[in-house]
Amino acid sequence: MSEQTTGLSAQEYARVQAALPEGEQPVLVVKPSTAVHKGLAALLSLGGAVMLGMLVRGCLGLQEYCWVLVLCGLPIWVAAGCLCVAPLCHKWRMAQSLYVLTNRRAMVLEPVTPRRERVVSFPLRPNVILQVRKRAGGYGDIIFAWELRWCLGLRVCSPVHPVGFMAVPQVERVAQMLADGVAAVPAGAELPPVEGGQPLPMKRGRARFAPPLQELFVWAGMAVCGFSCLLQLTAAHYLPREMAFGRLAETTYATVLSLRTEESFWNSPASEPVRVRTGKHAGRKVFISYYPTVQFADAAGQRHTIELSSPQNPRHFRPGAKVTVRYDRLNPQRVSPGRTKRGGTLACVLSCIFYLVGGSLIAAGLMQKNARDEADSLPRRRA
């Protein structure tokens, strides 16, 4: 902590003098600590790094088709980048902030951009301090007001931000000096208005959701985001194969030679349920899948007899029927039905949708929780 201008650089001294009205001198200048919220900053950075790592892993798996993941997952890239950059922005903002106390007002000088500064001043009225939050190590927050604004930092999920002397060392001493400054103001003296800020009046119980519902939103959002991560890995595995096959595939007609049946207790596409009548599984339902064997001629006139790897509808693939198939002209043993498989593309699109849904649920839960905490921390005021 530095009183008056002791310990300030020439640039910081110039910032303080430029913000002070003519005739006022600083009684106290406080610089916030950047060591507060280290755990939260590390957690956000770790989450952003994990998301970026999974996205990069997916791009490496897609190889030349990585643009699909980059385009479809653009909101995910932005969210991961914000998680990584938010702690750095918060640390830079705290390192460049200055808190000034004069004989008439308390001033908050915080940077908005490297070339733009925001100055908020509060007159030394009797109720200027709304709350004092004490932290470990003698640090704490002295809150003058709350504001409804967005800024990239550790509170990126909360629209309600406290305004005041945040993360100051020796918070009790600073709060006492503020109280002494308020007591030293003569009764009936004309005080300047609040400048540079828009305090948000809040009432108790402003939260829309009950606390259990807020936690449910957060956990549900985390589960949805985890499921979308699995979809991203699935898309990275299947999408390159689908695109490579589609680029080399040729379409031709084939003749169905036979159908091979396979029974299973698990349902699968194009399978038919049948009730077992005899044996040890009597009365149990099984699913019969049909795997057709087809014969076709490639572009060179050479005939190939292949059994399709995926079950098909027996009504369309009955023996002797003419069907449309697609084969790889470099490897005719790779054959698929006439319709194009888009499972990897579908997984990629669904993962992006689930990421947005999960992020919205987490943001909604955190916003309501923070709004409730801030509202409950305000003192009750009579109408």
Secondary structure as UniProt FT lines:
FT   TURN            4..7
FT   HELIX           10..19
FT   TURN            22..23
FT   STRAND          28..30
FT   TURN            36..37
FT   HELIX           38..62
FT   HELIX           63..65
FT   HELIX           66..72
FT   HELIX           74..96
FT   STRAND          98..101
FT   STRAND          105..113
FT   TURN            114..115
FT   STRAND          116..123
FT   TURN            126..127
FT   STRAND          131..134
FT   HELIX           136..138
FT   STRAND          140..148
FT   TURN            154..157
FT   STRAND          160..168
FT   HELIX           171..184
FT   TURN            187..188
FT   TURN            204..205
FT   HELIX           211..248
FT   STRAND          249..264
FT   TURN            269..270
FT   STRAND          272..275
FT   TURN            280..283
FT   STRAND          285..297
FT   TURN            299..300
FT   STRAND          303..307
FT   TURN            314..316
FT   TURN            319..320
FT   STRAND          322..328
FT   TURN            332..333
FT   STRAND          335..337
FT   HELIX           343..377
//
